[in-house]
Amino acid sequence: MLGAWLLLLAAIAVEVAATSALPRSHGFRDPGWTAVVLGGYALSIWLLALVIKHIPVSVTYAVWSGLGTAGIAVIGVLLLDEGIDALKAAALLMIIGGVVILNLHSGH
């Protein structure tokens, strides 16, 4: 089971990296960055397909989307010059809190 969670974290990291590269693709007009983005998304989905063999799909997807959203928001602020205010920070904390509660409730 620990292996599935590690694969899920890898899927999240790959998805966040691919999304971080998305602006560099210039609307998929740059072939190199487009390949990075699409390859990253494909790898992330493949990892998710492996994970759902061991963790329920509802939990898997909630964790992947929630932590992925929070992760790209942090990357946006730290590396992509996006702003953050109290409301955005609170919303991200609620997403992370929701993921934690879901995992505590699901027994995984």
Backbone as XML, in Angstrom:
<?xml version="1.0"?>
<chain id="A" units="angstrom">
  <residue number="1" name="MET">
    <atom name="N" x="0.826" y="-1.203" z="0.000"/>
    <atom name="CA" x="0.000" y="0.000" z="0.000"/>
    <atom name="C" x="0.869" y="1.266" z="0.000"/>
  </residue>
  <residue number="2" name="LEU">
    <atom name="N" x="1.991" y="1.224" z="0.730"/>
    <atom name="CA" x="2.879" y="2.388" z="0.747"/>
    <atom name="C" x="3.364" y="2.704" z="-0.661"/>
  </residue>
  <residue number="3" name="GLY">
    <atom name="N" x="3.623" y="1.649" z="-1.438"/>
    <atom name="CA" x="4.060" y="1.848" z="-2.814"/>
    <atom name="C" x="3.034" y="2.606" z="-3.636"/>
  </residue>
  <residue number="4" name="ALA">
    <atom name="N" x="1.756" y="2.316" z="-3.418"/>
    <atom name="CA" x="0.697" y="3.014" z="-4.150"/>
    <atom name="C" x="0.678" y="4.495" z="-3.781"/>
  </residue>
  <residue number="5" name="TRP">
    <atom name="N" x="0.868" y="4.788" z="-2.514"/>
    <atom name="CA" x="0.888" y="6.193" z="-2.092"/>
    <atom name="C" x="2.097" y="6.923" z="-2.673"/>
  </residue>
  <residue number="6" name="LEU">
    <atom name="N" x="3.229" y="6.235" z="-2.749"/>
    <atom name="CA" x="4.409" y="6.850" z="-3.356"/>
    <atom name="C" x="4.187" y="7.098" z="-4.850"/>
  </residue>
  <residue number="7" name="LEU">
    <atom name="N" x="3.531" y="6.144" z="-5.520"/>
    <atom name="CA" x="3.186" y="6.350" z="-6.930"/>
    <atom name="C" x="2.234" y="7.532" z="-7.094"/>
  </residue>
  <residue number="8" name="LEU">
    <atom name="N" x="1.301" y="7.671" z="-6.161"/>
    <atom name="CA" x="0.372" y="8.799" z="-6.219"/>
    <atom name="C" x="1.119" y="10.119" z="-6.053"/>
  </residue>
  <residue number="9" name="LEU">
    <atom name="N" x="2.053" y="10.163" z="-5.120"/>
    <atom name="CA" x="2.855" y="11.385" z="-4.956"/>
    <atom name="C" x="3.671" y="11.674" z="-6.210"/>
  </residue>
  <residue number="10" name="ALA">
    <atom name="N" x="4.189" y="10.624" z="-6.849"/>
    <atom name="CA" x="4.922" y="10.806" z="-8.103"/>
    <atom name="C" x="3.996" y="11.346" z="-9.192"/>
  </residue>
  <residue number="11" name="ALA">
    <atom name="N" x="2.774" y="10.805" z="-9.266"/>
    <atom name="CA" x="1.801" y="11.283" z="-10.259"/>
    <atom name="C" x="1.497" y="12.759" z="-10.045"/>
  </residue>
  <residue number="12" name="ILE">
    <atom name="N" x="1.364" y="13.156" z="-8.792"/>
    <atom name="CA" x="1.096" y="14.562" z="-8.477"/>
    <atom name="C" x="2.280" y="15.431" z="-8.886"/>
  </residue>
  <residue number="13" name="ALA">
    <atom name="N" x="3.487" y="14.993" z="-8.543"/>
    <atom name="CA" x="4.682" y="15.770" z="-8.880"/>
    <atom name="C" x="4.830" y="15.933" z="-10.391"/>
  </residue>
  <residue number="14" name="VAL">
    <atom name="N" x="4.585" y="14.859" z="-11.138"/>
    <atom name="CA" x="4.697" y="14.919" z="-12.598"/>
    <atom name="C" x="3.636" y="15.852" z="-13.176"/>
  </residue>
  <residue number="15" name="GLU">
    <atom name="N" x="2.417" y="15.760" z="-12.658"/>
    <atom name="CA" x="1.336" y="16.619" z="-13.151"/>
    <atom name="C" x="1.630" y="18.089" z="-12.856"/>
  </residue>
  <residue number="16" name="VAL">
    <atom name="N" x="2.140" y="18.379" z="-11.675"/>
    <atom name="CA" x="2.484" y="19.759" z="-11.317"/>
    <atom name="C" x="3.621" y="20.267" z="-12.209"/>
  </residue>
  <residue number="17" name="ALA">
    <atom name="N" x="4.616" y="19.425" z="-12.452"/>
    <atom name="CA" x="5.717" y="19.825" z="-13.334"/>
    <atom name="C" x="5.211" y="20.098" z="-14.749"/>
  </residue>
  <residue number="18" name="ALA">
    <atom name="N" x="4.339" y="19.228" z="-15.249"/>
    <atom name="CA" x="3.794" y="19.423" z="-16.598"/>
    <atom name="C" x="2.973" y="20.706" z="-16.678"/>
  </residue>
  <residue number="19" name="THR">
    <atom name="N" x="2.171" y="20.952" z="-15.662"/>
    <atom name="CA" x="1.365" y="22.172" z="-15.653"/>
    <atom name="C" x="2.256" y="23.407" z="-15.543"/>
  </residue>
  <residue number="20" name="SER">
    <atom name="N" x="3.337" y="23.299" z="-14.776"/>
    <atom name="CA" x="4.282" y="24.414" z="-14.662"/>
    <atom name="C" x="4.937" y="24.729" z="-16.003"/>
  </residue>
  <residue number="21" name="ALA">
    <atom name="N" x="5.104" y="23.713" z="-16.840"/>
    <atom name="CA" x="5.714" y="23.903" z="-18.159"/>
    <atom name="C" x="4.720" y="24.427" z="-19.192"/>
  </residue>
  <residue number="22" name="LEU">
    <atom name="N" x="3.445" y="24.368" z="-18.876"/>
    <atom name="CA" x="2.405" y="24.749" z="-19.841"/>
    <atom name="C" x="2.585" y="26.159" z="-20.425"/>
  </residue>
  <residue number="23" name="PRO">
    <atom name="N" x="2.905" y="27.185" z="-19.617"/>
    <atom name="CA" x="3.081" y="28.519" z="-20.216"/>
    <atom name="C" x="4.194" y="28.565" z="-21.269"/>
  </residue>
  <residue number="24" name="ARG">
    <atom name="N" x="5.209" y="27.736" z="-21.100"/>
    <atom name="CA" x="6.326" y="27.727" z="-22.050"/>
    <atom name="C" x="5.959" y="27.087" z="-23.387"/>
  </residue>
  <residue number="25" name="SER">
    <atom name="N" x="4.848" y="26.357" z="-23.410"/>
    <atom name="CA" x="4.424" y="25.745" z="-24.675"/>
    <atom name="C" x="3.801" y="26.775" z="-25.616"/>
  </residue>
  <residue number="26" name="HIS">
    <atom name="N" x="3.499" y="27.966" z="-25.078"/>
    <atom name="CA" x="2.903" y="29.051" z="-25.870"/>
    <atom name="C" x="1.679" y="28.571" z="-26.643"/>
  </residue>
  <residue number="27" name="GLY">
    <atom name="N" x="0.739" y="27.995" z="-25.899"/>
    <atom name="CA" x="-0.497" y="27.523" z="-26.535"/>
    <atom name="C" x="-0.260" y="26.332" z="-27.443"/>
  </residue>
  <residue number="28" name="PHE">
    <atom name="N" x="0.694" y="25.501" z="-27.085"/>
    <atom name="CA" x="1.081" y="24.308" z="-27.859"/>
    <atom name="C" x="1.687" y="24.667" z="-29.214"/>
  </residue>
  <residue number="29" name="ARG">
    <atom name="N" x="2.266" y="25.855" z="-29.309"/>
    <atom name="CA" x="2.944" y="26.241" z="-30.549"/>
    <atom name="C" x="4.434" y="25.916" z="-30.509"/>
  </residue>
  <residue number="30" name="ASP">
    <atom name="N" x="4.982" y="25.659" z="-29.315"/>
    <atom name="CA" x="6.387" y="25.269" z="-29.190"/>
    <atom name="C" x="6.441" y="23.749" z="-29.066"/>
  </residue>
  <residue number="31" name="PRO">
    <atom name="N" x="6.944" y="23.059" z="-30.085"/>
    <atom name="CA" x="6.886" y="21.595" z="-30.086"/>
    <atom name="C" x="7.610" y="20.931" z="-28.914"/>
  </residue>
  <residue number="32" name="GLY">
    <atom name="N" x="8.751" y="21.462" z="-28.531"/>
    <atom name="CA" x="9.502" y="20.857" z="-27.433"/>
    <atom name="C" x="8.754" y="20.914" z="-26.109"/>
  </residue>
  <residue number="33" name="TRP">
    <atom name="N" x="8.286" y="22.099" z="-25.754"/>
    <atom name="CA" x="7.552" y="22.257" z="-24.497"/>
    <atom name="C" x="6.190" y="21.575" z="-24.557"/>
  </residue>
  <residue number="34" name="THR">
    <atom name="N" x="5.601" y="21.542" z="-25.738"/>
    <atom name="CA" x="4.337" y="20.814" z="-25.896"/>
    <atom name="C" x="4.548" y="19.336" z="-25.595"/>
  </residue>
  <residue number="35" name="ALA">
    <atom name="N" x="5.655" y="18.780" z="-26.077"/>
    <atom name="CA" x="5.970" y="17.373" z="-25.804"/>
    <atom name="C" x="6.184" y="17.141" z="-24.310"/>
  </residue>
  <residue number="36" name="VAL">
    <atom name="N" x="6.850" y="18.083" z="-23.645"/>
    <atom name="CA" x="7.060" y="17.962" z="-22.194"/>
    <atom name="C" x="5.717" y="17.949" z="-21.467"/>
  </residue>
  <residue number="37" name="VAL">
    <atom name="N" x="4.847" y="18.881" z="-21.826"/>
    <atom name="CA" x="3.542" y="18.990" z="-21.161"/>
    <atom name="C" x="2.703" y="17.740" z="-21.402"/>
  </residue>
  <residue number="38" name="LEU">
    <atom name="N" x="2.534" y="17.367" z="-22.663"/>
    <atom name="CA" x="1.686" y="16.211" z="-22.979"/>
    <atom name="C" x="2.281" y="14.909" z="-22.447"/>
  </residue>
  <residue number="39" name="GLY">
    <atom name="N" x="3.595" y="14.775" z="-22.526"/>
    <atom name="CA" x="4.247" y="13.592" z="-21.964"/>
    <atom name="C" x="4.072" y="13.517" z="-20.456"/>
  </residue>
  <residue number="40" name="GLY">
    <atom name="N" x="4.184" y="14.663" z="-19.794"/>
    <atom name="CA" x="3.986" y="14.704" z="-18.345"/>
    <atom name="C" x="2.571" y="14.333" z="-17.952"/>
  </residue>
  <residue number="41" name="TYR">
    <atom name="N" x="1.608" y="14.873" z="-18.678"/>
    <atom name="CA" x="0.212" y="14.530" z="-18.381"/>
    <atom name="C" x="-0.051" y="13.046" z="-18.631"/>
  </residue>
  <residue number="42" name="ALA">
    <atom name="N" x="0.486" y="12.510" z="-19.714"/>
    <atom name="CA" x="0.297" y="11.084" z="-20.013"/>
    <atom name="C" x="0.921" y="10.217" z="-18.923"/>
  </residue>
  <residue number="43" name="LEU">
    <atom name="N" x="2.126" y="10.569" z="-18.485"/>
    <atom name="CA" x="2.785" y="9.807" z="-17.423"/>
    <atom name="C" x="1.991" y="9.891" z="-16.125"/>
  </residue>
  <residue number="44" name="SER">
    <atom name="N" x="1.486" y="11.056" z="-15.804"/>
    <atom name="CA" x="0.707" y="11.226" z="-14.583"/>
    <atom name="C" x="-0.555" y="10.366" z="-14.600"/>
  </residue>
  <residue number="45" name="ILE">
    <atom name="N" x="-1.258" y="10.346" z="-15.723"/>
    <atom name="CA" x="-2.473" y="9.531" z="-15.835"/>
    <atom name="C" x="-2.129" y="8.044" z="-15.767"/>
  </residue>
  <residue number="46" name="TRP">
    <atom name="N" x="-1.027" y="7.643" z="-16.390"/>
    <atom name="CA" x="-0.599" y="6.239" z="-16.329"/>
    <atom name="C" x="-0.316" y="5.839" z="-14.876"/>
  </residue>
  <residue number="47" name="LEU">
    <atom name="N" x="0.369" y="6.706" z="-14.140"/>
    <atom name="CA" x="0.632" y="6.420" z="-12.728"/>
    <atom name="C" x="-0.671" y="6.318" z="-11.942"/>
  </residue>
  <residue number="48" name="LEU">
    <atom name="N" x="-1.632" y="7.191" z="-12.240"/>
    <atom name="CA" x="-2.939" y="7.106" z="-11.576"/>
    <atom name="C" x="-3.609" y="5.767" z="-11.857"/>
  </residue>
  <residue number="49" name="ALA">
    <atom name="N" x="-3.488" y="5.291" z="-13.081"/>
    <atom name="CA" x="-4.085" y="3.995" z="-13.429"/>
    <atom name="C" x="-3.479" y="2.872" z="-12.598"/>
  </residue>
  <residue number="50" name="LEU">
    <atom name="N" x="-2.207" y="2.978" z="-12.281"/>
    <atom name="CA" x="-1.570" y="1.981" z="-11.417"/>
    <atom name="C" x="-2.047" y="2.124" z="-9.972"/>
  </residue>
  <residue number="51" name="VAL">
    <atom name="N" x="-2.181" y="3.359" z="-9.529"/>
    <atom name="CA" x="-2.564" y="3.627" z="-8.141"/>
    <atom name="C" x="-3.961" y="3.101" z="-7.831"/>
  </residue>
  <residue number="52" name="ILE">
    <atom name="N" x="-4.914" y="3.264" z="-8.758"/>
    <atom name="CA" x="-6.297" y="2.881" z="-8.445"/>
    <atom name="C" x="-6.491" y="1.371" z="-8.326"/>
  </residue>
  <residue number="53" name="LYS">
    <atom name="N" x="-5.456" y="0.611" z="-8.587"/>
    <atom name="CA" x="-5.513" y="-0.829" z="-8.306"/>
    <atom name="C" x="-5.447" y="-1.088" z="-6.800"/>
  </residue>
  <residue number="54" name="HIS">
    <atom name="N" x="-4.944" y="-0.100" z="-6.049"/>
    <atom name="CA" x="-4.705" y="-0.291" z="-4.613"/>
    <atom name="C" x="-5.429" y="0.710" z="-3.720"/>
  </residue>
  <residue number="55" name="ILE">
    <atom name="N" x="-5.768" y="1.860" z="-4.258"/>
    <atom name="CA" x="-6.450" y="2.906" z="-3.491"/>
    <atom name="C" x="-7.735" y="3.233" z="-4.244"/>
  </residue>
  <residue number="56" name="PRO">
    <atom name="N" x="-8.867" y="3.351" z="-3.553"/>
    <atom name="CA" x="-10.125" y="3.650" z="-4.249"/>
    <atom name="C" x="-10.003" y="4.888" z="-5.144"/>
  </residue>
  <residue number="57" name="VAL">
    <atom name="N" x="-10.648" y="4.819" z="-6.292"/>
    <atom name="CA" x="-10.527" y="5.900" z="-7.273"/>
    <atom name="C" x="-11.015" y="7.235" z="-6.711"/>
  </residue>
  <residue number="58" name="SER">
    <atom name="N" x="-12.025" y="7.224" z="-5.853"/>
    <atom name="CA" x="-12.518" y="8.484" z="-5.287"/>
    <atom name="C" x="-11.449" y="9.154" z="-4.425"/>
  </residue>
  <residue number="59" name="VAL">
    <atom name="N" x="-10.743" y="8.367" z="-3.653"/>
    <atom name="CA" x="-9.671" y="8.904" z="-2.811"/>
    <atom name="C" x="-8.488" y="9.318" z="-3.681"/>
  </residue>
  <residue number="60" name="THR">
    <atom name="N" x="-8.124" y="8.453" z="-4.618"/>
    <atom name="CA" x="-6.996" y="8.741" z="-5.507"/>
    <atom name="C" x="-7.197" y="10.061" z="-6.233"/>
  </residue>
  <residue number="61" name="TYR">
    <atom name="N" x="-8.360" y="10.224" z="-6.840"/>
    <atom name="CA" x="-8.598" y="11.428" z="-7.636"/>
    <atom name="C" x="-8.681" y="12.672" z="-6.758"/>
  </residue>
  <residue number="62" name="ALA">
    <atom name="N" x="-9.299" y="12.548" z="-5.597"/>
    <atom name="CA" x="-9.395" y="13.704" z="-4.696"/>
    <atom name="C" x="-8.014" y="14.155" z="-4.240"/>
  </residue>
  <residue number="63" name="VAL">
    <atom name="N" x="-7.171" y="13.207" z="-3.880"/>
    <atom name="CA" x="-5.819" y="13.553" z="-3.440"/>
    <atom name="C" x="-5.024" y="14.140" z="-4.606"/>
  </residue>
  <residue number="64" name="TRP">
    <atom name="N" x="-5.101" y="13.484" z="-5.772"/>
    <atom name="CA" x="-4.354" y="13.943" z="-6.947"/>
    <atom name="C" x="-4.774" y="15.357" z="-7.351"/>
  </residue>
  <residue number="65" name="SER">
    <atom name="N" x="-6.063" y="15.576" z="-7.458"/>
    <atom name="CA" x="-6.520" y="16.893" z="-7.904"/>
    <atom name="C" x="-6.313" y="17.957" z="-6.827"/>
  </residue>
  <residue number="66" name="GLY">
    <atom name="N" x="-6.570" y="17.609" z="-5.572"/>
    <atom name="CA" x="-6.420" y="18.581" z="-4.489"/>
    <atom name="C" x="-4.980" y="18.999" z="-4.270"/>
  </residue>
  <residue number="67" name="LEU">
    <atom name="N" x="-4.097" y="18.017" z="-4.127"/>
    <atom name="CA" x="-2.694" y="18.357" z="-3.897"/>
    <atom name="C" x="-2.044" y="18.904" z="-5.161"/>
  </residue>
  <residue number="68" name="GLY">
    <atom name="N" x="-2.514" y="18.451" z="-6.315"/>
    <atom name="CA" x="-2.014" y="19.025" z="-7.564"/>
    <atom name="C" x="-2.379" y="20.493" z="-7.685"/>
  </residue>
  <residue number="69" name="THR">
    <atom name="N" x="-3.607" y="20.825" z="-7.333"/>
    <atom name="CA" x="-4.052" y="22.221" z="-7.360"/>
    <atom name="C" x="-3.239" y="23.065" z="-6.391"/>
  </residue>
  <residue number="70" name="ALA">
    <atom name="N" x="-3.071" y="22.569" z="-5.181"/>
    <atom name="CA" x="-2.281" y="23.302" z="-4.193"/>
    <atom name="C" x="-0.827" y="23.424" z="-4.647"/>
  </residue>
  <residue number="71" name="GLY">
    <atom name="N" x="-0.295" y="22.345" z="-5.192"/>
    <atom name="CA" x="1.098" y="22.357" z="-5.647"/>
    <atom name="C" x="1.344" y="23.366" z="-6.751"/>
  </residue>
  <residue number="72" name="ILE">
    <atom name="N" x="0.455" y="23.404" z="-7.741"/>
    <atom name="CA" x="0.665" y="24.351" z="-8.840"/>
    <atom name="C" x="0.432" y="25.784" z="-8.367"/>
  </residue>
  <residue number="73" name="ALA">
    <atom name="N" x="-0.425" y="25.970" z="-7.386"/>
    <atom name="CA" x="-0.613" y="27.315" z="-6.833"/>
    <atom name="C" x="0.661" y="27.792" z="-6.140"/>
  </residue>
  <residue number="74" name="VAL">
    <atom name="N" x="1.298" y="26.910" z="-5.394"/>
    <atom name="CA" x="2.560" y="27.261" z="-4.727"/>
    <atom name="C" x="3.641" y="27.553" z="-5.766"/>
  </residue>
  <residue number="75" name="ILE">
    <atom name="N" x="3.745" y="26.699" z="-6.789"/>
    <atom name="CA" x="4.721" y="26.923" z="-7.862"/>
    <atom name="C" x="4.431" y="28.257" z="-8.558"/>
  </residue>
  <residue number="76" name="GLY">
    <atom name="N" x="3.158" y="28.537" z="-8.781"/>
    <atom name="CA" x="2.789" y="29.801" z="-9.418"/>
    <atom name="C" x="3.275" y="31.003" z="-8.634"/>
  </residue>
  <residue number="77" name="VAL">
    <atom name="N" x="3.115" y="30.947" z="-7.327"/>
    <atom name="CA" x="3.543" y="32.062" z="-6.479"/>
    <atom name="C" x="5.067" y="32.143" z="-6.420"/>
  </residue>
  <residue number="78" name="LEU">
    <atom name="N" x="5.718" y="30.995" z="-6.229"/>
    <atom name="CA" x="7.165" y="30.997" z="-6.031"/>
    <atom name="C" x="7.964" y="31.185" z="-7.318"/>
  </residue>
  <residue number="79" name="LEU">
    <atom name="N" x="7.481" y="30.626" z="-8.421"/>
    <atom name="CA" x="8.292" y="30.609" z="-9.640"/>
    <atom name="C" x="7.691" y="31.341" z="-10.839"/>
  </residue>
  <residue number="80" name="LEU">
    <atom name="N" x="6.387" y="31.532" z="-10.840"/>
    <atom name="CA" x="5.738" y="32.096" z="-12.025"/>
    <atom name="C" x="5.177" y="33.498" z="-11.790"/>
  </residue>
  <residue number="81" name="ASP">
    <atom name="N" x="5.616" y="34.137" z="-10.726"/>
    <atom name="CA" x="5.242" y="35.527" z="-10.420"/>
    <atom name="C" x="3.746" y="35.745" z="-10.265"/>
  </residue>
  <residue number="82" name="GLU">
    <atom name="N" x="3.038" y="34.763" z="-9.747"/>
    <atom name="CA" x="1.616" y="34.936" z="-9.455"/>
    <atom name="C" x="1.473" y="35.471" z="-8.037"/>
  </residue>
  <residue number="83" name="GLY">
    <atom name="N" x="0.460" y="36.251" z="-7.814"/>
    <atom name="CA" x="0.234" y="36.822" z="-6.495"/>
    <atom name="C" x="-0.541" y="35.874" z="-5.593"/>
  </residue>
  <residue number="84" name="ILE">
    <atom name="N" x="-0.478" y="36.171" z="-4.307"/>
    <atom name="CA" x="-1.273" y="35.421" z="-3.331"/>
    <atom name="C" x="-1.788" y="36.414" z="-2.298"/>
  </residue>
  <residue number="85" name="ASP">
    <atom name="N" x="-3.024" y="36.210" z="-1.896"/>
    <atom name="CA" x="-3.601" y="37.031" z="-0.840"/>
    <atom name="C" x="-4.171" y="36.087" z="0.214"/>
  </residue>
  <residue number="86" name="ALA">
    <atom name="N" x="-4.753" y="36.663" z="1.240"/>
    <atom name="CA" x="-5.264" y="35.857" z="2.351"/>
    <atom name="C" x="-6.351" y="34.885" z="1.892"/>
  </residue>
  <residue number="87" name="LEU">
    <atom name="N" x="-7.215" y="35.314" z="0.996"/>
    <atom name="CA" x="-8.297" y="34.447" z="0.527"/>
    <atom name="C" x="-7.751" y="33.244" z="-0.245"/>
  </residue>
  <residue number="88" name="LYS">
    <atom name="N" x="-6.792" y="33.491" z="-1.124"/>
    <atom name="CA" x="-6.190" y="32.393" z="-1.891"/>
    <atom name="C" x="-5.466" y="31.426" z="-0.958"/>
  </residue>
  <residue number="89" name="ALA">
    <atom name="N" x="-4.733" y="31.951" z="0.005"/>
    <atom name="CA" x="-4.025" y="31.098" z="0.959"/>
    <atom name="C" x="-5.013" y="30.267" z="1.777"/>
  </residue>
  <residue number="90" name="ALA">
    <atom name="N" x="-6.097" y="30.887" z="2.216"/>
    <atom name="CA" x="-7.114" y="30.159" z="2.988"/>
    <atom name="C" x="-7.757" y="29.068" z="2.143"/>
  </residue>
  <residue number="91" name="ALA">
    <atom name="N" x="-8.041" y="29.368" z="0.883"/>
    <atom name="CA" x="-8.653" y="28.373" z="-0.001"/>
    <atom name="C" x="-7.726" y="27.175" z="-0.194"/>
  </residue>
  <residue number="92" name="LEU">
    <atom name="N" x="-6.442" y="27.431" z="-0.367"/>
    <atom name="CA" x="-5.482" y="26.333" z="-0.527"/>
    <atom name="C" x="-5.392" y="25.489" z="0.742"/>
  </residue>
  <residue number="93" name="LEU">
    <atom name="N" x="-5.414" y="26.142" z="1.887"/>
    <atom name="CA" x="-5.392" y="25.395" z="3.149"/>
    <atom name="C" x="-6.649" y="24.544" z="3.310"/>
  </residue>
  <residue number="94" name="MET">
    <atom name="N" x="-7.784" y="25.048" z="2.852"/>
    <atom name="CA" x="-9.019" y="24.259" z="2.921"/>
    <atom name="C" x="-8.951" y="23.043" z="1.995"/>
  </residue>
  <residue number="95" name="ILE">
    <atom name="N" x="-8.352" y="23.212" z="0.825"/>
    <atom name="CA" x="-8.185" y="22.072" z="-0.084"/>
    <atom name="C" x="-7.332" y="21.002" z="0.579"/>
  </residue>
  <residue number="96" name="ILE">
    <atom name="N" x="-6.211" y="21.411" z="1.137"/>
    <atom name="CA" x="-5.326" y="20.449" z="1.800"/>
    <atom name="C" x="-6.034" y="19.810" z="2.985"/>
  </residue>
  <residue number="97" name="GLY">
    <atom name="N" x="-6.759" y="20.607" z="3.766"/>
    <atom name="CA" x="-7.523" y="20.060" z="4.890"/>
    <atom name="C" x="-8.557" y="19.051" z="4.434"/>
  </residue>
  <residue number="98" name="GLY">
    <atom name="N" x="-9.229" y="19.340" z="3.333"/>
    <atom name="CA" x="-10.217" y="18.403" z="2.792"/>
    <atom name="C" x="-9.593" y="17.085" z="2.385"/>
  </residue>
  <residue number="99" name="VAL">
    <atom name="N" x="-8.419" y="17.137" z="1.778"/>
    <atom name="CA" x="-7.711" y="15.911" z="1.390"/>
    <atom name="C" x="-7.345" y="15.100" z="2.629"/>
  </residue>
  <residue number="100" name="VAL">
    <atom name="N" x="-6.861" y="15.774" z="3.662"/>
    <atom name="CA" x="-6.505" y="15.080" z="4.905"/>
    <atom name="C" x="-7.733" y="14.425" z="5.522"/>
  </residue>
  <residue number="101" name="ILE">
    <atom name="N" x="-8.829" y="15.155" z="5.617"/>
    <atom name="CA" x="-10.059" y="14.605" z="6.206"/>
    <atom name="C" x="-10.564" y="13.423" z="5.395"/>
  </residue>
  <residue number="102" name="LEU">
    <atom name="N" x="-10.553" y="13.532" z="4.082"/>
    <atom name="CA" x="-10.985" y="12.428" z="3.230"/>
    <atom name="C" x="-10.158" y="11.178" z="3.492"/>
  </residue>
  <residue number="103" name="ASN">
    <atom name="N" x="-8.858" y="11.347" z="3.620"/>
    <atom name="CA" x="-7.997" y="10.196" z="3.867"/>
    <atom name="C" x="-8.201" y="9.610" z="5.253"/>
  </residue>
  <residue number="104" name="LEU">
    <atom name="N" x="-8.430" y="10.440" z="6.234"/>
    <atom name="CA" x="-8.706" y="9.927" z="7.576"/>
    <atom name="C" x="-10.027" y="9.169" z="7.599"/>
  </residue>
  <residue number="105" name="HIS">
    <atom name="N" x="-11.007" y="9.667" z="6.880"/>
    <atom name="CA" x="-12.329" y="9.038" z="6.836"/>
    <atom name="C" x="-12.322" y="7.733" z="6.050"/>
  </residue>
  <residue number="106" name="SER">
    <atom name="N" x="-11.504" y="7.661" z="5.005"/>
    <atom name="CA" x="-11.528" y="6.480" z="4.136"/>
    <atom name="C" x="-10.803" y="5.293" z="4.739"/>
  </residue>
  <residue number="107" name="GLY">
    <atom name="N" x="-10.010" y="5.515" z="5.764"/>
    <atom name="CA" x="-9.304" y="4.412" z="6.405"/>
    <atom name="C" x="-8.061" y="3.959" z="5.658"/>
  </residue>
  <residue number="108" name="HIS">
    <atom name="N" x="-7.556" y="4.784" z="4.753"/>
    <atom name="CA" x="-6.349" y="4.415" z="4.003"/>
    <atom name="C" x="-5.202" y="5.209" z="4.514"/>
  </residue>
</chain>
